[in-house]
Amino acid sequence: MSELDYLKQVPISIDVVQTVGKAGFFSSVFNLMNAILGSGIVGLPYALLNLGYLGFFIALVLVAGLAMFAIDLLLKICDLEKTTSYEVIAERAFGKFGKMYASIAILVHTMIAMCSFMFIVRYEAPAFLQGLFGLSTDCESANEQVWFTNTTLLVILVIWGIVAPLAMARQIDFLGFTSGIAMACMCLFTLIIMIYKFILTCPIKDDKRAQGFIENFKSFETQANSTEGANVCKIENVFSEHAIHFHQTVILNDTQVCEPVAFTWNVDSVYAIPTMLFAFQCHASCLPVYTELKTPDRKSMMKVASTAIFAVWLIYSLVSFFSYFTFYNVTMEEVLMMYSSLDASEPLVLIARACCLICVIFSAPLLHYPCRKAQTILIWGEDALDKNFSWTRHVALAIINLIIVTLIVLFFPSINILFGYGGAVTANSLVLILPSLFYWKLVVKQRKEESYLSWLCPLFSGTGVVMMVVSVYLLATKEEGGH
């Protein structure tokens, strides 16, 4: 029997659910924060660069407010419809089409999030290991790459050696301990970013830490120019792509301007809002947290949601502002690129990198559960969720998802593209469009509720549709133009 059929036959009140839940306030806040926090944090400083610090602050407050508004609407619907399933709400509002659209949006969002986690591994793990083991960056070692710093190999090892076993667990509760470690790492990561604001000077090229990088780069260029034939050194074998870019823009061209910009708009600004929406997308995960509360009423869950979103907003803000006010106009698209370019072996950089890597690696398995649920509903229907658990289906879907993630991470060009399209389509749908439409259809239309929400919900849904279409168009235009 499906959840929908069961709900129709046996009216479930919130009081009944209340006797089942075991989670307290703080554990629920922790779980929701873990659902929100993710790889979006590494791209937000770049979003700040492309909006200006005041533009970014206003946008981040608005996006956090929109996320809270959408959660509030979903909780109101849950109270009225006596269910805590996003897909069931979608089906009751718009039938099979609604269920299919919501399931696809959740599926795409979770897949993009998993890919973005592994993109961070692709960017950070090789340089982290080089710095950790103090590997030499000279011509003698440039053409003899150590096997464990190979990007492709590292991505495959992490996905299939760590993420895959954790994703195979039957219950998501199994991941509670690793999620706790990930949250602690993210807090330490934020603290280190803040510390560097008071360590590094601007312009960076005059900082004492940059001198070693400059001398090392010059030394390598001298050695590379003196080699011939088969022994010639390739600069990309010694320095990472972002380190080369850092040297070109910050050191050679001396383009760093140590003055903040309040408002700006450029060709890369189109990524900013979708990236923020993506960073606050937790609405498919919010309802399971709701069911686990000891007192699962709307008031209690709103306290949990507001606390979690404010805490995440604070972390996002601290990382973004302290990064930007350290590097200003040379802030790169991935936050740790700037710090690791100077000295990949510096202890604070290594700790920050380790925290970031641990967080994303341990967070990735969590996304397999809503992803598999959406796939199961799309392929086998809701009945499959309530029948006997199938290990074959459980493992097969995990393997298929992991193969897709592996291929995308190894062959897709940029994390920014994923953030852009992911935020434009899935985050707009799950944060702005669908919750407002659900409320308008199930409450305003069916229950004839007359309030400001009768016009505000269509307005928000329409705004979400416009933002999605415009964002996708601008992203496609930008890519086609080769910017």
N, C-alpha and C positions, 0 to 999 in steps of 0.2 A: 504494500500500500504506500502510495506516495505521501509526502508531507502535506501536500495540498488536500488530498482526499481525507487524510487523517484529521486535519484541521476542520474540514467541513463537517465530519461526523462527530467529532468530540471537541466542543468549544473549549479552548484553552484560555484560561485567564492568566493574568500576570501573577496572581497569587500562587497558581499551580507551579509556574516556572520558578517562583521565588524559593520553594522548598528544595529545589535541585541545585541551584547555584551555590558555589563555595568561595568564590573570589571576593576578597575585600576591596576597599577603595584603592589602596596603594598598589596592590598587585594588578588591578584592572588598569590603572593609569600607566603602569609599567608596560603591560601588554599592548595597550593602544599606542604608546610612544614607540614601541618596537615596530609596530605595524606602519607607523608614519615615517620614522627616521630611516634613511637609506642612502642610496647613492646620489640623491638629489643634492645633498649637502656639498659635494665636491664641485658642482657646477654653479652654485648660487653666487659666489664671489664674481664670476665672470658675468652673470646676469646683472649684478650691481654695477660693474664697469660699463655695461651697455645701456643702463637706464639712468645712471647718476645716483648718488647716495640718497638724495631726498626722493627721487622717483622710485627707487628700489624700496625704500622704507614704506612709502605710501602703498605701493603695489603689494608688498609682503603682508601688510596689515589687512588690506582688502581681500587678498587670497585666503588668509587665515580666517577672516570673518565669513567669507563665502563657504569655507569648509565647515565651520560651526553651524551656519545656517542650514546647510544640506543635511548635517547630522540631526539637527533638531527636527527637520521635516520627516526624516526617516523614522525617528523615534515616535513622533506623533502617529505616523501611519502604522507602526508596529503595535502601538496601544489599541488602535481602532480595528486593525485587521487580525490581531492576535497571532502574529507570526514574526519570526526574526530572520527570515530568509530573503535576501535581495532578489533572487530569481523568482520566488513565489509572489512577492510584491509586484514585480514587473509583469508576471502573467495575469495577476488579478486586475491590473490596470489596463493592459493592452494586449492580453491574450498571448498566443504563441509567438507572435512577432515581438512583443515586448520582452518575453522571456529570452528569445533568441538574441535580440540586440544586447540586452544586459549581460547575458552569458558571454557573448563575443567580446564585449567591452572589457569585462573582467579578465577573460582569457588573454586578450592582447596586452592589457596593462601589466599583468603578472609576468608575461613572457618578456616584455620590454624591460621591466624592473630586474628580472633575473639576468638579462643580457647586460644591463648597465652595471650590475654588481661585478660581473666577470670582466667587463671592460676595465674596471679599476684594477683588477688583478693583472690584466694585460699591461696596463700603464705602469703600475707601481711595483709589482713583484720583482722583475729583473733588476731594477736599480736598487731596490731594497736589499736583495741578496748580494749585489756587488758591494754596496756600502757596508753591509753586515760582516762580510768576510774580507773586506779591505782589498778587493781585487784591483790589480794594477790597471791603469789606463795609459798605456804607452804602446809604441809600435810593435814591440816584441810580443806582447800578449794580445794585440788587437785582432790578429788573424787566427787566434786560437781561442775561440769563445768557450767558456766553461759550460758544460752541458746543462747545469741547473739554472743558468740565466737565459736559456733559450725561451723566447716568449711563447711560441707555440706549445712547447713541451710543458711549460709551467701552467698554461691555461688548461691543457688536457689533464694534467695531474690534479689540479685543484678541483675541476668539475667532476672528474670520475673517481678521484681518490678521497675527497672530503665531502663535497656537496651530495654526490650520488648516494653514499651510504646513509647520510642523515635524512635525505628526502625519501628513503624507502621505508622509514618508520611508519607504523600503522596509525598512530595517534600523534597529533601535533604537540601534545603535552610533553612528549619525549624531548622536544627541543627547548623546553623552558630554561634549562641550565645554560645552554649555549647562547640563548637570547639574552640572558642576564649578563654574560661575559661581553657580548656585543655592545650592550648599552653602556656598560662601564668604560669600554674602550672609546666609545664616541664622546663621552664626557671628558676623558683624558685628552683626546684629540683636540677638542675645543680649547682646553686649557693651554695646550702647547701653541696653538695658533695665536692665542692672546699674548703669550709670553714673547713670541717673536716680534711683535710690534715694538717692544721695548728693548730688543736686542739688536735688530737690524737698523741701519741708518738709511736715509734717502739723500741723494741717489745711491742705489745699491752698488754701482760700480766703484764708489769710494769707500764702501764698507770693507773692513779688514778681512771678512770672510770671503769677499769676492776676489780679493787679490790672489789667493791661492788658485781659485778657479781660472782666473785670467792667465796666470803664469803657466798653469797646467795646459791650458788650451794652446797658448803660444808655443810651448815646448813640443806639444804633439804636432802642430802644424809644421814646425821646423823639421822634426823627424820624418813626417810624412812626405815633405817636399824633397828630402834627401834620399828617399828610397826609390828603387826602380823595379820595373818588370813585375814578376810574380810576388815580390816581397812588399809591394806598395801597400801602404796603410790606407784604409778607408775610414773617413771621419765618422761615419754612421756606425762603425763597429766599436768605436771607443766611447763616443758620447751619444746619449739618447737624443731623439728628435727634438724634444722640448728643450734640452740643454743647448743644442745647436741654435735653436730659435732664440733662446734667452741670450746667448752670446751675440747673435746678430743684431737683435733689437736693443738690448740694454747696454752692451759693452761697445760694440762697433759703431752703431748708429747713434748711440747716446740719446735715445728717444724718451727716456723716462722723465716725466714732469711731476714734481712732488707737490702738486696742488690738487685737491679733490674737486670733482665736478658734481654740482647739485643735480642737474637735469641734462640728459643727452639722448640722442636717438641716432642710430646708424644701421647699417645693413644687418648686423648681428643682434640688434635689439629684438628682432622677431622671435628669437629663442627664449627671451627672458620670462614672459608670462607663462608659456607652456611649461617651462622648466619649474616654475614655482607651483603651478597647479599639480604637476607630477609629484613634486616634493611633499605636498600635503594630501595626496590621495590615499585615503585609508577607509573609505566608506563601505567597501565590501567586507573588510575585516572588523569594522566597528560593531556590527550586529552580533557576531559570535561572542565578542567581549561582553556585550549587553546581556546575553543569556547566562553568562557565568557569574554575574553579580549575585551577592547574597540577597540584595534587595533590588530586583530588576524593575525599577520604575523609572519613568522618564526623568524625573528630577535628579535621581542618583546618577544616572548615566550622563546627564548633561554636566554634572560636576566633574565626573571622570573625563569626559571629552574636553571640557574647557581647560581643565588642568593640564591634560596631555598636550593639547594643541598649543597652549601658551608656553609650556616647557620646550616643546620642539621649536616654536617660533623664536624663543630666546636663544636656543643653540644655533639655529640657522642665522639669526641676526649677528650674534657674536662672531661666528666664523667668517661671515661675509664681510662685515665692517672691518674687523681687525685685519683680514687678509688684504682688503682693498686699501686701507690706510697704511699698509706696509709697502705695497708695490704700486699703488695708484694705477696709472694708465697702462702699465705693462702686466697687469693681472692676466693670467692665462686661463684657459677654459677648464683646467683641472687644478684644484687648489694647491696640491702639493708639488706641482711642477716647478714653481718658482723657488721653493725652499730647497728641494733636492738638487736643483741645478747648481747651486753654490757649492754644496758639499754633501754628497749622498751618504757619507760615513759619519756625519755629525750625530751624536747621541740623540738629541731631541728630534732630529729629522727621522732617525731610525725608529724611535718610539712612536712618533706620529704615523709613520707609514705602517708600522706593525698594527697599531690600533685600527687604522682605516681598513687594512686588509682583513684583520680578524672580524671586524664588524660586518663587512660585506659578505665574507665567506660564510659566516654563521647565520646571516639573515637570509641568504638565498634559498636554503631549504624550506623556509616558512612559506614561500610563495608557491611552492609546488602543490600545497593543499587546496587553496582556492582555485588554482589553475586546473587541477585535476577534477575538482567538483564541477567547474564550468564545462570542461570537456565531457564529463560523464553525462551531464544534463543535455548537452547538445547532441551527443551520439546515441546514448541509450535511454534518455529521458529521466525524469525524477524518480521513477520506480526503482531504478538501479541503485539509488542512494539508500533505499530502505530495505533492500533485499540483503541476503547474506554477503558479508564482505568478500570481495574477490581479490586475492593476492595477484592473480594473473593480470587483471585490469590495472590494479594499483601500480605494479612494477612496470608493466608495458608502457603505460602513459608517462611514467617518470623517465624511462629510457628514451622515449620519443622526444619528450621535452628537452632532455639533456643533450640529445644529438642536435636539435634545432639551435639551442643556445650555443653550443660549441661552434657550429658552422657560422653563425652570425658574428660571434665575437672574433673569430679568426679572420673573417673575410670582409666584415663591414668596416667602412673607412673611419667613422667618427662617433664618439659617444654623444656629441651634441645633436646629431641628426636624430638619434633615438629619443633623446629628451624632447626635441622639438615636435616630432610627429606624435610621440607618445602622449605628451601633454596636450597637444592640439586636439586629438581625437578622443582618446580614452579618458583622460582627466576631465576634459570639458563635459564629456558624457556622464561620468560617474559623480562629478561634483556639482555641475551646474544644470545640465539638461534633464537627466532622468529623475533625481529626487523632486525637483519642482514639478515636472510632469506627473509623477506618481501622486503627489499631494493634490494637484489640481483635479486629476481624474477621480481619485478615490474619495477625496474629502470634499472639495469644493463642488464638483459636479454631482456626485452620487449622494452626498449627504446634505447638499444645498447649504453649505456653510458660507455665510456672508461676512467677510472680513477683508482687511487689507491684502491678505494672501491671495484672494481671488483674482487680483490683478498683478500682484508682485510675482507670483509663481510663473505665469506666462511670460512676464518680462524677463525674469532670470533665465528661463528656458530659451527664449528667443535670443537673449544676449549670448548664451552659451553656443547656440547654433551659429550665430554671426561670427563669434570669436573662432570657432572651429574652422569654418569655411575660409575666413580671411587668413588665419594662421597657416592652414594647409597650402593655400594659394601662394602666400608670401614665401613659405619654405620651399615650395616647388620652384618658384621663380628664382629664388636665391641659388638653389642648387643648379638649375639650368643655366644660370648666368655665370656659374663657375666662380663665385665670390669666395 
